[in-house]
Amino acid sequence: MSTVSMESTAGRWSEDARQAPPVRRGPVRSLAMAVLVATVIAVGVLVLRHLSMAQLLPLHSVVLEGDLMHVSEAELRSAIGPLLQRGLLGVNVTAIRLAVEVLPWVDHATVHRLWPDALRISLIEQVALARWGEAGLLNYRGEVFRPSTLPEGLPRLAGPKGSERRVLRQFHQMRKLLNAVGLSLTGLVLDTRRSWTAELGDGAVIRIGRDHIKARMRQFAAVWPRIADDSRGRSLLVADLRYPNGLSIRWDGSPEGDYARGSGK
């Protein structure tokens, strides 16, 4: 290869040079690198367009957390299965949470991604405090939920729509009052006329009425020990508190009421 010599600051090639001087390769290499990077990016975009999220980061497992007594794995699979088809990145965690919380026995759920290939679903189940009507249950907030099967042994409450919290609150107050005198409250109904009726564990009924609910129940609880002492072994059937000056008691096998005062209302 012929050599190049510099004769002046302007630079001249020697007369015996038989080929052009070598080209500087720094800029060419940079341009080539830029073209290569652009090509790689373009190819990557094409690949991403043809590959689904599930192929890029497939979802291999779902981890369930929580004390599950009523929510079955089959129910969860049915609820979220169609939402798990887009892989870990493409899955909609909000949609999964909402789908899980629709299940009757689920009170609250949280959903998180677990890298690189799993989801974690944390569940809190509903706690049923009482039956509501024929087919519902009440949680501790007085909210109704309706599972396909209802547990046994729960208090039975009922009332017009929108009265759930009021009935539940009244039930707690009455149960505490009656428990103190040895009576077990197992049911409470508020009818459409806003009149209250309580049911005891042995099937006895307490008719409370619409007015002065707390005062009437306190009066009944105060006199019940003396009434029970005079029962002569009979079982209480009905206690009617809807009297201005007293109450009426009907015992098993007794057609007449005892302790009746005034007229009912």
C-alpha positions in Angstrom: 0.0 0.0 0.0 1.3 3.4 -0.9 2.0 5.8 1.9 0.7 9.3 2.3 2.9 12.2 3.3 1.8 15.6 4.4 3.6 18.5 2.8 1.8 21.4 4.1 -0.9 22.2 6.5 -3.3 22.0 3.6 -2.2 18.5 2.9 -1.3 17.1 -0.5 -1.0 13.5 -1.7 2.5 12.4 -3.1 2.8 12.2 -6.8 3.5 8.5 -6.8 0.4 7.6 -4.9 -1.6 5.1 -7.0 -4.8 4.9 -5.0 -7.0 7.2 -3.0 -6.1 7.8 0.6 -7.9 5.5 3.2 -11.2 6.7 4.5 -11.6 7.3 8.2 -13.8 4.6 9.6 -15.1 6.2 12.8 -18.3 7.8 11.3 -18.9 4.8 9.1 -18.8 2.5 12.0 -21.2 4.7 14.0 -23.6 4.8 11.1 -23.5 1.0 10.6 -24.1 0.5 14.3 -27.1 2.9 14.2 -28.5 0.9 11.2 -28.0 -2.3 13.0 -29.8 -1.1 16.2 -32.7 0.2 14.1 -32.9 -3.1 12.3 -32.9 -5.0 15.6 -35.6 -2.8 17.0 -37.7 -3.2 13.9 -37.4 -6.9 14.0 -38.3 -6.9 17.7 -41.4 -4.9 17.0 -42.5 -7.3 14.4 -41.8 -10.2 16.7 -43.8 -8.5 19.5 -46.7 -8.0 17.1 -46.8 -11.7 16.3 -46.3 -12.9 19.8 -49.1 -12.7 22.4 -48.4 -11.6 26.0 -49.1 -15.1 27.1 -46.2 -16.3 24.9 -43.8 -13.7 26.2 -44.5 -14.1 29.9 -46.8 -17.0 30.4 -48.8 -17.3 33.6 -48.0 -20.7 35.2 -49.7 -20.6 38.7 -52.2 -18.8 40.9 -51.4 -18.7 44.6 -54.4 -18.4 47.0 -54.1 -16.9 50.5 -56.7 -16.8 53.2 -58.7 -19.0 55.5 -61.2 -20.4 53.1 -64.1 -22.3 54.6 -66.9 -21.6 52.0 -65.1 -20.5 48.8 -64.2 -23.5 46.7 -61.3 -23.7 44.3 -63.8 -24.7 41.6 -65.8 -21.5 42.1 -62.5 -19.5 41.8 -61.5 -21.3 38.6 -64.8 -20.7 37.0 -64.8 -17.0 38.0 -61.2 -16.1 36.9 -60.3 -18.7 34.3 -61.3 -16.7 31.2 -59.3 -13.7 32.6 -56.0 -15.6 32.8 -55.3 -16.0 29.0 -53.0 -13.0 28.4 -49.9 -13.9 30.5 -48.5 -12.1 33.5 -48.1 -8.7 31.8 -51.4 -8.7 30.0 -53.6 -10.0 32.8 -56.0 -7.4 34.2 -55.6 -7.6 38.0 -58.5 -5.3 38.6 -60.9 -7.4 36.6 -59.7 -10.5 38.4 -60.3 -8.8 41.8 -63.8 -7.8 40.8 -64.6 -11.2 39.4 -63.5 -12.8 42.7 -65.5 -10.3 44.9 -68.7 -11.1 43.0 -68.6 -14.6 44.6 -71.2 -14.5 47.5 -68.8 -15.7 50.2 -66.0 -13.3 49.3 -65.9 -10.2 51.4 -62.7 -8.7 50.0 -59.9 -9.7 47.6 -56.5 -8.4 46.6 -54.6 -9.5 43.5 -50.8 -9.1 42.9 -48.4 -10.2 40.2 -45.6 -12.5 41.5 -42.6 -12.4 39.1 -41.9 -14.1 36.9 -44.9 -16.3 36.3 -47.6 -16.3 39.0 -50.5 -14.4 40.6 -51.3 -14.1 44.2 -55.0 -13.7 45.3 -55.6 -13.0 48.9 -59.2 -13.5 50.1 -61.2 -12.5 53.2 -64.4 -14.5 53.5 -67.7 -13.1 54.6 -68.7 -13.7 58.3 -72.4 -14.5 58.5 -73.9 -13.3 61.8 -77.6 -14.1 61.0 -80.0 -15.3 58.4 -81.9 -12.6 56.6 -85.3 -13.5 55.2 -85.7 -16.7 53.4 -82.5 -16.8 51.3 -80.0 -14.2 52.6 -77.3 -13.8 55.2 -76.1 -10.7 57.1 -72.5 -9.9 57.7 -71.2 -7.8 60.6 -71.8 -4.5 58.6 -75.5 -5.4 58.2 -75.0 -6.2 54.4 -76.9 -8.9 52.7 -75.2 -11.6 50.7 -76.9 -14.7 49.1 -74.9 -17.9 48.8 -76.5 -21.0 47.3 -76.5 -22.8 50.6 -77.2 -21.3 54.0 -75.5 -22.5 57.2 -77.6 -23.8 60.1 -77.9 -22.5 63.6 -77.8 -18.7 62.8 -80.3 -16.3 64.3 -83.2 -15.5 61.9 -83.8 -11.8 61.2 -86.1 -10.1 58.7 -87.5 -6.7 57.8 -88.3 -4.4 54.9 -85.7 -3.6 52.4 -83.2 -1.1 53.8 -83.8 -2.0 57.5 -81.0 -4.6 57.7 -78.6 -2.6 59.8 -81.4 -1.4 62.1 -82.7 -4.9 62.7 -79.2 -6.3 63.3 -78.4 -3.5 65.8 -81.7 -4.0 67.6 -81.1 -7.7 67.7 -77.7 -7.3 69.5 -79.2 -4.9 72.1 -82.1 -7.2 72.8 -80.0 -10.4 73.0 -77.7 -8.8 75.6 -80.7 -7.8 77.6 -82.4 -11.2 77.5 -79.2 -13.2 78.0 -78.8 -11.4 81.4 -82.1 -13.0 82.6 -81.5 -16.5 81.1 -83.4 -16.1 77.8 -82.0 -16.8 74.4 -83.0 -14.6 71.5 -82.9 -16.5 68.2 -85.0 -14.3 65.9 -86.3 -10.8 65.3 -88.7 -9.5 62.7 -89.7 -6.0 61.8 -92.9 -6.2 59.7 -94.2 -3.8 57.1 -96.2 -1.9 59.8 -92.9 -1.3 61.7 -93.9 -3.6 64.5 -91.3 -5.8 66.2 -91.6 -9.5 67.1 -88.9 -11.5 68.8 -88.5 -15.3 69.0 -86.7 -17.2 71.8 -84.7 -20.4 71.5 -87.6 -22.5 72.9 -90.0 -21.2 70.3 -91.7 -18.6 72.5 -92.7 -15.3 71.0 -92.4 -11.8 72.3 -94.7 -9.2 70.7 -93.1 -5.8 71.2 -95.1 -3.5 69.0 -94.0 -0.3 67.3 -93.4 2.2 70.2 -91.2 2.4 73.2 -89.2 -0.7 72.1 -86.3 -0.3 74.6 -88.5 0.6 77.5 -90.8 -2.3 76.9 -87.9 -4.8 76.6 -86.2 -3.4 79.8 -89.5 -3.8 81.7 -90.0 -7.3 80.5 -86.4 -8.3 81.4 -86.9 -6.7 84.9 -90.1 -8.7 85.7 -89.2 -11.9 83.9 -87.4 -13.6 86.9 -90.5 -13.2 89.0 -92.8 -14.3 86.2 -90.6 -17.4 85.7 -90.8 -18.3 89.4 -94.6 -18.3 89.1 -94.7 -20.4 86.0 -95.3 -23.7 87.9 -93.3 -25.5 85.4 -95.2 -24.3 82.4 -93.4 -23.1 79.2 -93.8 -19.6 77.8 -95.7 -19.4 74.6 -96.3 -15.6 74.1 -95.3 -12.5 75.9 -97.3 -9.5 74.7 -95.7 -6.2 75.7 -98.1 -4.0 73.7 -99.9 -2.7 76.8 -99.7 0.8 78.3 -99.6 -0.5 81.9 -98.2 -3.9 81.8 -97.8 -7.1 79.7 -99.6 -10.3 78.9 -98.2 -13.8 79.4 -99.6 -17.0 77.8 -98.2 -20.3 79.0 -98.3 -23.6 77.3 -101.7 -25.2 77.9 -103.2 -21.9 79.3 -105.7 -20.2 77.0 -105.9 -17.0 79.1 -103.2 -14.4 79.6 -101.7 -13.7 83.0 -100.2 -10.4 84.2 -102.5 -8.6 81.7 -102.9 -4.9 82.4 -104.8 -2.3 80.4 -105.8 -2.8 76.7 -103.5 -3.9 74.0 -102.4 -1.7 71.1 
